[in-house]
Structure formats: structure tokens, C-alpha cells
């Protein structure tokens, strides 16, 4: 192995050991809206605690205090809390645990199931069992865990407003689409009546949508870091404010996915064809149905907006189609290229240069 590779591997092992392997206990947590189920195992998979508490800050704080005073551990630094992604239901636990100096990992539910039971589902399932399985996964697959970090206050606010914006857009479509269809297939008197009744709520929703977008813009403008990220991301042809905002949110301000991890993020968005072969059998790479579907759909809209333009990706689409490539195949390649360019401008901290000609011949 080359000396540089050995050095990189050595540094990775040291970093990994410092972050994950020093934890003596794994606290698996099954999160519900009303309660939390805990199961703590040591690295030998011996069960030390099995307990249920209410899902509120006071109960969580009391549980942490009792845990530290129980003489089973010296400090909270010895425990790694591991839980599934459950949206806002996990907020009390995450904030209280980190406020007490603890560290935690959030793991997708499908990874835990696949790690412990393959593609088969568990025949028996209860909340305490799930907590034990999460703790067991943490012990057996420590190398797959990644420590969770909190979003900044501004980024957390944008995330909530982004979700609210999506709900409003969805409701507007639910109301508008049937009205437009009624105009084509019903009597004019009926369509006029329905349109008149829907006019007020639709206008109110559109006003609310503008207010949410205005608030998001205001938060970004007040944060110099987010403002700069938005500025350089929107310089990439095809990427607009909504897509740039989603990129910032899903990468946690390019900390969960560093600017040099564009390929990992592309895989996370399921825009990279995955090969599958065994022996002589070889299948053409296919796009996974898993991944960040929201980001994937936004990238599709970005790619479609470039097809008939004179940009480099617009010309790329035309060139590939003329060579016989299928529409979706080229579109997916464009989505991938958009991710690579977005990460490149963040990594270089510079605006995207369109149609830049660089001579490869030395003077």
C-alpha cells in the first residue's frame, strides 16, 4: 500500500476510534409520539436497562439524571444514544440529550432491519423489542454509525418553513386541479359556481405562500453564511432558489455532506446508476427507487428547464439525444452533473463560470 494511502487509513481509524469506539454502552431508543422506549447494552450485548418514559423534556431529563446516578456509568460520555429518524417526535430527546453533553446517532429504520434481519421483516414486533434491536444494531455495526449534529437556529427555521411551504403548495394543487378539470367536462354554470366558491381560499393560500417565501428570504438575508451559499448555488444554470434552499437543508449547510462529498450526495439522491453483476451475469446500471425523492424531483425540474436552452447542459442533452441516448438516461446524467457543479462552487467558494474555455496547452 502506498505511504499516502496508509497515512489516510491510519488517520481515518484514529478519527473513527475517537468518535465511536470509545463508547462503552449503546442506548437504543424507540421513539413514539407519546413515549420513549430505552434499552441499554454494553459492548458484549448484555442488557443493562429496559425502560419506558413519557416523551417530554422533564421526563427525559429525569431519566438522564437517574441514569448517571445509578452507578452503572461514570458519565454520559460513555453512552452513545442511537435512534431512528422519526421527524419532530425526536426533538425533545435530541435537544435534551445534547444539552446534557451526550452524543447520538440517527439511523434510518430500513438499515436497522436489513442489518439484523436481511430483507425479511420481523415476525414479532413491539416498542421494547425495537429499542433492543436498535441497541443491538449499534453494537454490531458501529462502523456504520455517524454522529448527529444539530442544525443552526436559522437553518432549523428554514427547514420548518420549507415543510410549511410544501403543504401549502400541495393544498393549492388539490383545490385548483379539480376546478380546471370541471371546466372541461361539466356545464359552465357548474364550473363557474365551483370556481367562485374556491376563489377565496385559493387566494388566501397564495397569500400565505408568498408570506412564507418572504420569511425564508428574510432569514437567509440575515445570515451571512446562508446568504453566500444561496448566492453561489443559484449561479449554477438550472438551480433556482427552491432547489438551492433544499440543497442547504439536506446537507445541513454542507456539514453532513462536505463540499468534497458530491458523489456520496448523488448516491443519497438516487441519481447514480448502480451496477449489479454475479459471475457471468451482468446487468446494466439502474437507478435505485430509494433515496431523497424530494431532492430528486427538484433536480428533475432543474434538468428539464435546461433542455431547450443554449447552456452547456442544454447542448449536452441535444448531443446525447442525437447519439441515441434515451431521454431519461440523459436527464439523470444532467441531475448528477447539477449536483457535482453545486458542490464544486461551494467547495471553491466561487460563482459558477458559464462556458469557460481553459487552454490545456502550456505557454
C-alpha positions as CSV (number, residue, x, y, z in Angstrom):
1,X,0.0,0.0,0.0
2,X,1.4,3.5,-0.9
3,X,2.6,5.6,2.0
4,X,-0.1,8.3,1.4
5,X,-2.9,5.7,1.5
6,X,-1.5,4.2,4.7
7,X,-1.5,7.6,6.3
8,X,-5.1,8.3,5.2
9,X,-6.2,5.0,6.5
10,X,-4.4,5.5,9.8
11,X,-5.9,8.9,10.3
12,X,-9.4,7.5,9.5
13,X,-9.0,4.7,12.0
14,X,-7.8,7.2,14.7
15,X,-10.7,9.6,14.0
16,X,-13.2,6.7,13.9
17,X,-12.0,5.3,17.2
18,X,-12.1,8.7,18.9
19,X,-15.7,9.3,17.7
20,X,-17.5,6.0,18.0
21,X,-15.4,3.2,19.6
22,X,-14.8,4.8,23.0
23,X,-18.5,4.4,23.9
24,X,-18.9,1.6,26.5
25,X,-22.7,1.5,26.2
26,X,-25.2,1.8,23.4
27,X,-28.6,3.2,24.3
28,X,-31.2,2.1,21.7
29,X,-34.3,4.3,21.7
30,X,-37.7,3.6,20.0
31,X,-39.5,6.9,19.6
32,X,-43.2,7.3,19.6
33,X,-45.4,10.5,19.9
34,X,-46.3,9.8,23.5
35,X,-43.4,7.8,24.9
36,X,-39.9,6.6,24.5
37,X,-38.6,3.0,25.0
38,X,-35.0,2.7,26.0
39,X,-32.7,-0.4,26.0
40,X,-29.0,-0.1,27.0
41,X,-26.5,-2.8,26.1
42,X,-22.8,-3.0,26.8
43,X,-20.3,-4.0,24.0
44,X,-20.8,-7.6,25.0
45,X,-24.6,-7.3,24.2
46,X,-25.6,-7.7,27.9
47,X,-28.8,-5.8,28.6
48,X,-28.5,-3.3,31.4
49,X,-31.6,-1.2,31.2
50,X,-35.1,-1.6,29.7
51,X,-37.4,1.3,30.4
52,X,-40.3,3.4,29.0
53,X,-40.8,7.1,29.8
54,X,-43.1,9.9,28.5
55,X,-41.9,11.9,25.5
56,X,-41.4,15.3,27.2
57,X,-38.3,17.2,28.3
58,X,-38.9,16.8,32.0
59,X,-39.2,13.0,31.8
60,X,-36.1,12.8,29.6
61,X,-34.1,15.0,32.0
62,X,-35.2,12.9,35.0
63,X,-34.2,9.7,33.1
64,X,-30.7,11.1,32.3
65,X,-30.2,12.1,35.9
66,X,-31.2,8.7,37.2
67,X,-29.0,7.0,34.6
68,X,-25.9,8.9,35.7
69,X,-26.7,8.4,39.4
70,X,-27.3,4.7,39.1
71,X,-23.5,3.8,39.5
72,X,-23.6,1.8,36.2
73,X,-21.8,4.6,34.3
74,X,-19.3,7.3,35.2
75,X,-20.6,10.0,32.8
76,X,-22.9,10.5,29.9
77,X,-19.8,10.5,27.6
78,X,-19.7,6.7,27.9
79,X,-23.1,6.3,26.3
80,X,-24.0,6.5,22.6
81,X,-27.7,7.1,22.1
82,X,-29.0,5.6,18.9
83,X,-32.5,6.2,17.5
84,X,-34.4,6.0,14.2
85,X,-35.4,9.1,12.1
86,X,-38.9,10.0,13.3
87,X,-39.2,13.7,12.4
88,X,-40.3,16.1,15.1
89,X,-41.2,13.4,17.6
90,X,-37.4,13.0,18.3
91,X,-36.8,16.7,19.0
92,X,-37.3,16.6,22.8
93,X,-34.9,13.7,23.1
94,X,-32.2,15.1,20.8
95,X,-32.1,18.6,22.4
96,X,-32.2,17.4,26.0
97,X,-29.6,14.7,25.4
98,X,-27.1,17.1,23.6
99,X,-27.8,19.8,26.3
100,X,-26.5,17.3,28.9
101,X,-23.3,16.7,26.9
102,X,-24.3,13.5,25.2
103,X,-23.8,12.3,21.7
104,X,-26.2,10.4,19.4
105,X,-26.7,8.8,16.0
106,X,-29.9,8.8,13.9
107,X,-30.2,5.7,11.7
108,X,-32.8,5.0,9.0
109,X,-35.2,2.2,10.0
110,X,-34.6,0.2,6.9
111,X,-30.9,0.0,7.6
112,X,-31.5,-1.5,11.1
113,X,-33.9,-4.1,9.7
114,X,-31.6,-5.0,6.8
115,X,-28.6,-5.2,9.1
116,X,-30.3,-7.5,11.6
117,X,-32.8,-9.5,9.6
118,X,-31.9,-9.0,5.9
119,X,-34.8,-8.4,3.6
120,X,-37.3,-10.3,5.8
121,X,-39.5,-8.4,8.2
122,X,-39.6,-9.2,11.8
123,X,-42.4,-11.6,12.7
124,X,-42.7,-10.2,16.2
125,X,-42.6,-6.5,16.9
126,X,-43.1,-4.3,19.9
127,X,-41.7,-1.0,21.0
128,X,-39.4,-2.5,23.7
129,X,-38.2,-5.1,21.1
130,X,-37.5,-2.3,18.6
131,X,-35.4,-0.5,21.3
132,X,-33.4,-3.6,21.9
133,X,-32.8,-4.2,18.2
134,X,-31.6,-0.6,17.7
135,X,-29.1,-1.0,20.6
136,X,-28.0,-4.4,19.1
137,X,-27.5,-2.8,15.7
138,X,-25.4,0.0,17.3
139,X,-23.2,-2.7,18.9
140,X,-22.8,-4.9,15.9
141,X,-22.5,-2.2,13.2
142,X,-20.6,0.6,15.0
143,X,-18.6,1.2,11.8
144,X,-21.8,2.3,10.0
145,X,-22.8,4.9,12.6
146,X,-22.3,8.7,12.1
147,X,-22.6,11.2,15.0
148,X,-25.6,13.6,14.6
149,X,-25.1,17.3,14.8
150,X,-27.8,19.9,15.4
151,X,-28.8,22.4,12.8
152,X,-28.2,26.1,13.4
153,X,-31.3,28.0,14.6
154,X,-31.7,29.8,11.2
155,X,-31.4,26.5,9.3
156,X,-33.9,24.9,11.6
157,X,-36.3,27.7,11.0
158,X,-35.9,27.4,7.2
159,X,-36.5,23.7,7.4
160,X,-39.8,24.2,9.2
161,X,-40.9,26.9,6.8
162,X,-39.8,24.7,3.9
163,X,-42.2,22.0,5.1
164,X,-45.0,24.5,5.6
165,X,-44.4,25.8,2.0
166,X,-44.7,22.3,0.6
167,X,-48.0,21.7,2.5
168,X,-49.4,25.0,1.1
169,X,-48.4,24.2,-2.5
170,X,-50.0,20.7,-2.1
171,X,-53.3,22.1,-0.9
172,X,-53.4,24.8,-3.7
173,X,-52.9,22.0,-6.2
174,X,-55.6,19.9,-4.6
175,X,-58.1,22.8,-5.0
176,X,-57.0,24.1,-8.4
177,X,-56.7,20.9,-10.4
178,X,-60.3,19.7,-10.0
179,X,-61.6,23.2,-10.8
180,X,-59.7,23.1,-14.1
181,X,-61.0,19.6,-14.9
182,X,-64.6,20.6,-14.2
183,X,-64.3,23.4,-16.7
184,X,-63.6,20.8,-19.4
185,X,-66.3,18.2,-18.6
186,X,-69.1,20.0,-16.7
187,X,-71.7,22.6,-17.6
188,X,-70.4,26.2,-17.5
189,X,-72.9,27.1,-14.7
190,X,-71.5,24.3,-12.5
191,X,-67.9,25.1,-13.2
192,X,-68.5,28.8,-12.5
193,X,-70.1,28.0,-9.2
194,X,-67.3,25.8,-8.0
195,X,-64.6,28.3,-9.2
196,X,-66.4,31.1,-7.4
197,X,-66.6,29.1,-4.1
198,X,-62.9,28.1,-4.4
199,X,-61.6,31.6,-5.3
200,X,-61.4,33.0,-1.7
201,X,-59.5,30.0,-0.1
202,X,-57.1,29.7,-3.0
203,X,-56.2,33.4,-2.9
204,X,-55.7,33.2,0.9
205,X,-53.4,30.2,0.4
206,X,-51.4,32.0,-2.3
207,X,-51.0,35.0,0.0
208,X,-49.8,32.7,2.8
209,X,-47.4,31.1,0.3
210,X,-45.9,34.5,-0.5
211,X,-45.5,35.3,3.2
212,X,-43.7,32.0,3.9
213,X,-41.3,32.6,1.0
214,X,-40.8,36.2,2.2
215,X,-39.9,34.9,5.7
216,X,-37.4,32.3,4.3
217,X,-35.8,35.0,2.2
218,X,-35.5,37.3,5.2
219,X,-33.9,34.6,7.4
220,X,-31.4,33.8,4.7
221,X,-30.5,37.5,4.1
222,X,-29.9,38.0,7.8
223,X,-27.4,35.1,7.9
224,X,-24.2,35.9,6.0
225,X,-23.2,32.2,5.6
226,X,-26.6,31.1,4.3
227,X,-26.8,34.2,2.0
228,X,-23.4,33.4,0.5
229,X,-24.4,29.8,0.0
230,X,-27.6,30.8,-1.8
231,X,-25.8,33.3,-4.0
232,X,-23.2,30.8,-5.3
233,X,-25.6,27.9,-5.6
234,X,-28.0,30.0,-7.7
235,X,-25.2,30.9,-10.0
236,X,-25.3,27.3,-11.4
237,X,-27.5,27.3,-14.5
238,X,-30.8,25.5,-13.7
239,X,-30.6,25.7,-9.9
240,X,-33.2,28.2,-8.5
241,X,-33.9,29.4,-5.0
242,X,-36.1,26.5,-4.0
243,X,-33.6,23.9,-5.1
244,X,-30.7,25.8,-3.6
245,X,-32.6,26.0,-0.3
246,X,-33.3,22.3,-0.4
247,X,-29.6,21.6,-1.0
248,X,-28.6,23.6,2.0
249,X,-31.2,21.9,4.2
250,X,-30.5,18.3,3.2
251,X,-26.7,18.8,3.6
252,X,-27.2,20.6,6.9
253,X,-25.3,23.6,5.4
254,X,-22.8,21.3,3.7
255,X,-21.7,19.8,7.0
256,X,-23.4,16.3,6.9
257,X,-22.2,16.2,3.3
258,X,-19.0,18.1,3.0
259,X,-18.3,20.0,-0.3
260,X,-15.9,17.2,-1.4
261,X,-18.6,14.6,-1.0
262,X,-20.7,15.3,-4.1
263,X,-20.7,11.7,-5.3
264,X,-22.0,10.4,-1.9
265,X,-24.8,13.0,-2.0
266,X,-25.6,12.0,-5.6
267,X,-26.0,8.4,-4.4
268,X,-28.1,9.6,-1.5
269,X,-30.4,11.3,-4.0
270,X,-30.5,8.1,-6.1
271,X,-29.3,9.7,-9.4
272,X,-26.3,7.3,-9.8
273,X,-26.9,4.1,-11.8
274,X,-26.0,1.1,-9.6
275,X,-24.3,-1.9,-11.2
276,X,-25.4,-5.4,-10.4
277,X,-23.4,-8.5,-11.5
278,X,-22.7,-12.0,-10.4
279,X,-20.3,-14.3,-12.3
280,X,-21.1,-14.1,-16.0
281,X,-24.3,-12.2,-15.3
282,X,-24.0,-8.5,-15.7
283,X,-26.9,-6.1,-15.6
284,X,-26.9,-2.5,-16.9
285,X,-26.7,0.0,-14.0
286,X,-30.1,1.1,-12.8
287,X,-31.4,4.0,-10.6
288,X,-32.5,3.0,-7.1
289,X,-36.0,3.7,-6.0
290,X,-34.7,4.7,-2.6
291,X,-33.1,8.0,-1.7
292,X,-34.1,11.6,-1.3
293,X,-37.2,11.7,-3.6
294,X,-37.9,15.4,-2.8
295,X,-34.4,16.5,-4.0
296,X,-34.6,14.1,-6.9
297,X,-37.8,15.6,-8.2
298,X,-36.4,19.2,-7.8
299,X,-33.3,18.2,-9.8
300,X,-35.6,16.7,-12.5
301,X,-37.3,20.1,-12.8
302,X,-33.9,21.8,-13.0
303,X,-32.7,19.5,-15.7
304,X,-36.0,19.8,-17.7
305,X,-35.7,23.6,-17.6
306,X,-32.3,23.4,-19.4
307,X,-33.2,21.1,-22.3
308,X,-34.1,23.8,-24.8
309,X,-31.5,26.4,-23.7
310,X,-28.1,27.3,-25.1
311,X,-26.4,26.4,-21.9
312,X,-23.7,23.7,-21.8
313,X,-26.1,21.2,-20.2
314,X,-28.7,22.1,-22.9
315,X,-26.2,21.4,-25.6
316,X,-25.2,18.2,-23.7
317,X,-28.8,17.0,-23.8
318,X,-29.1,17.6,-27.5
319,X,-25.8,16.0,-28.3
320,X,-26.6,12.8,-26.3
321,X,-30.1,12.5,-27.7
322,X,-28.7,12.8,-31.3
323,X,-26.3,10.0,-30.5
324,X,-29.2,7.7,-29.5
325,X,-29.3,8.0,-25.7
326,X,-32.8,7.7,-24.1
327,X,-34.4,10.8,-22.7
328,X,-34.5,9.6,-19.0
329,X,-30.9,8.4,-19.2
330,X,-29.6,11.8,-20.3
331,X,-31.9,13.6,-17.8
332,X,-30.5,11.5,-15.0
333,X,-26.9,12.3,-16.1
334,X,-27.9,16.0,-16.0
335,X,-29.2,15.7,-12.5
336,X,-25.9,14.2,-11.5
337,X,-23.9,16.9,-13.2
338,X,-26.0,19.6,-11.4
339,X,-25.1,18.1,-8.0
340,X,-21.4,17.9,-9.0
341,X,-21.5,21.6,-10.0
342,X,-23.4,22.7,-6.9
343,X,-20.8,21.0,-4.6
344,X,-17.9,22.4,-6.8
345,X,-19.0,26.0,-6.4
346,X,-19.4,25.6,-2.6
347,X,-16.0,23.8,-2.4
348,X,-14.3,26.6,-4.4
349,X,-16.4,29.3,-2.7
350,X,-16.9,31.0,-6.1
351,X,-19.6,31.7,-8.6
352,X,-20.2,29.2,-11.4
353,X,-18.4,30.2,-14.6
354,X,-20.5,29.6,-17.7
355,X,-18.9,28.5,-21.0
356,X,-15.4,29.0,-19.6
357,X,-12.7,27.9,-22.1
358,X,-9.5,26.8,-20.4
359,X,-6.5,26.1,-22.6
360,X,-4.7,22.9,-21.7
361,X,-1.6,23.8,-23.7
362,X,1.2,25.3,-21.6
363,X,2.7,28.5,-22.9
